[in-house]
């Protein structure tokens, strides 16, 4: 279960530290909390400056030295996002819960408690993945893959063209992953490209850019009068500063890659 939890948190880009902890009132042994180091955290953990052994401060109590290598322990604020611990046979023995093998011999069931706080995990991702402009969602957990911005120009003919191309791109991007699914194993690609389309006429380009940074969707695509003249779209990844111009015909493949 510890390995499974590590894989889950790696996949959602959340840097967790498995911390030796107390099982509390539930009892049992080998208890671990999965903690995310964050200044806003309400919990405190002790981390070895050398071997990286970590434990809840309740376990360490007044110990200042690492129990493994005797180096100094550093106290840090953290957020608990998961807990896993063995109950052993404490409750199966009290409730007479047995399992039976092929020979008919009975054994007490070994039990454990495992929980992940989904809301805490989501909040913790934001705590560790943001800048002064807003959220930077990891692609594996982002609410959308692409934030599509149609910018006004003040010229009705141009704005109609921008709207036409934006709506085509909106449909093409979502259709691209669906077509890919139909021609391959369903397990290869489990979902379509999710697109948030910002076509608000009352918002300026600056306001749309600010909102896009605040929301933090991984890829921002901009269609404007300038990009139309070059038969391109403007692409920026939320976690990078570089802005690229990509030809309309290459857009779907570029986003998939």
N, C-alpha and C positions, 0 to 999 in steps of 0.2 A: 504493500500500500504506500509505503514511503517513496518507492520508485515511481509508482503511478502518479502520485502527487507532484513529484519533481518534473515529470513529463508534462503534466497538465499546465503547471505554472511556466515552464519553459515555452510551451506553445503559445500562451497568451502574453508572453514577454514580461512576466512579473518576476523580478529578482527576489526570491524568497530564501530565508535561512531556516533550516530545520533546527529547532531549539529544544533541548532537553527541558521537560517541564513536569509539573505535578499533575496527577490525574484528578485531584480534588475529591469531591464527595462521591463521585462515581466509582472510585477505587481502581484497581488494576495496576499495571506496570508498563514500563517502556513507553512513556507518554512523550509525544512531540507536538509542539506548536510550530506552525509555519508562519514566520514573521517577515514583514517588509520594513526595512529601515526607513524611517521618515520622521522629519522634525515634528510633524503634527501628530505623531503617534501617541496613544494614551498608555501604552505599555512600555516597559523598559527591559532590555536584554543585555547580558554581559557577553562580549565577544573577545576572544583571545587575540592579542595583537600579532601573535606568531603563527600558531597552528590553526587558527580560525574556529576553535571549539566555541560553541555558543550555548548559553543556558538562560532560562528565565531567572530574574533576580531573586525570585522566591527560592529557587533551588540553590543559588550561590550564597544567599544570605550575606554574611559578613566576609566571605572569602574574597580576597583581592587578587589571588594568584590562580592561574589556570590549573585545574586538577590533572591535566594531561602533560603539560610541558613546563608548568610553574612560571610562565611569563605573565605580564600584567594583563588584567582584564579591563576592557573598555566598555563603559555603559552608554547605550544608545537608545533613543526613542524608537518605537516600532509599532506597527499595526498587525494584529493577529488576523490572518485570513483563513486559516485551517487548523484543525486539531485531529490527531490520530493517536490512539493508544489501545493497548491490550487490556481486556477485562479478564482474560484467562477463563477460569471455570467458576469465578465468584458467583455469577448469577445462574449459570446452567446447573450448578450444584444445588443452589437454593430452590430451583424450579424443576429439578429432575429432567433436564433436557439432555438426551443422549443421542448419539449416532451409532449405527450398527455396521460392522464390516461384513465381508462376504462369508466369513466363518460364523457369523451370528454373535460375535463378541461386541459388547457395548462399551462406549467411551463417552465421557462428558464432552459436550461441545465446547470448543475454544471460541471465545467471543471477543469482539473488538468494537470500538467506536470510531467512526470516520465522518468528518464533516467539513465542507468548504462553504464559507460565507460569500455567496455570490455578490451581494451588494457591497460588502467590504472589499472583495477582489476588484470590483469595478472602480470603486473610489480610490483604491490603492494604486491602480494603473494610472489614474489621473494625477495622483500625488507624485509619482516618480517619472511620468512622461508628459511634461508640459513645458512651456516657456512663458515669457511675459505677455504673449499675445493670446494664449489659450491652450487647449488640449492638443496633444499629439498622439492620436490613437494608433496603437500597433495594428497592422492590417488584419491580423487574425481575429480581432474582437471589435473592429470599427463598425459603427452602425450602418455605414455605407462605404463602398469602395471608392467612389468618385463623387466629387462636388462639382457640378456643371454650372458655370456662371455665364449668363447671357448679358452683355453690357450694352446699355443704350448709347445712341450716338447723337440723338436730337434731330435726325433726318429720317422721316417716315419710311422712305424707300429702303434705306440701309437697314433700319430697324426691322422691317419686314423680312429682309434677307437673313439678318441675324437670328430672328425667331425661327425661320424656316430651317436653317442649318442646325440650330440648337436642338430643335425637336427631332430632326433626323438623327443627330448624334445620340440623343437621349434614347431613342428606340434602337438604334444600331448597337450601342454598347450593351444593352440588356439582351438583345437577340444574339449577340456574338457568343456569349457563354452558353446559351441554350442550344444553339446549333452545334457547338463543340460537344455538349453532353450527348446529343442524339447520335453522334458519330463515334462515341467511345464508351468505355465502361462507366456506369453511374458512380462508381467509387473513385474514379480518377479526378472528377471535378464535381463537387457536391452542390454547387449553387451557381446562380447567375451573377453577373456583375450588377451590384446594387448602386443606383445613381440617385443622388439628391439634386434636383434641378431647380436652380434659383433664377426665376424669370420675373422677379418683382420689378415693376416699372417705376415705382416710387422711390427706390433705393439707388443711390449713386454707386459708381464703381468702387470708391473708397469704402463705403459702408458694406458692400458685398464682400470685398477682400477681408475687411475686419471680422465680419461674421464667419467667413470661411476659416480664418485662423483660429477664432474662438471655438468653433465646433470641432475642428481638428481632424477632418476626414483625410485619409492618406494621400489622395491625388486630387489636385484642383485643375480643372480644365476651363479655360476662358475663351469665349468667342466674342469678338469685337469687330469693329470696322477695320481696324489695322490687320487683324488676323485673316479676315475675309479677303483682303486685297492680295494676300500671299497664299490663299487657298490652304491655310494652316489653322491650327488651334494652338493656344499657349498652355503648356503643361508645367505644373510645379508640384513636387512632392512636399508634403507638410514638414517633414523633418530635414529638408535640404533648402539651400538658398538659391540654387541654380534654377533658371527658367528656360524651358526648351520650346522651340517651335516644331510642331510635328504635322506633316501633311495629312489632310482629311482621310485619305485612303489607307493610311498606315495606323490610324488612331486605335482601332480595336485591338490589333495585334500588339501595339506598343503597351496598352493598358494591361492586357493579359500577361505579357512578359514582366 
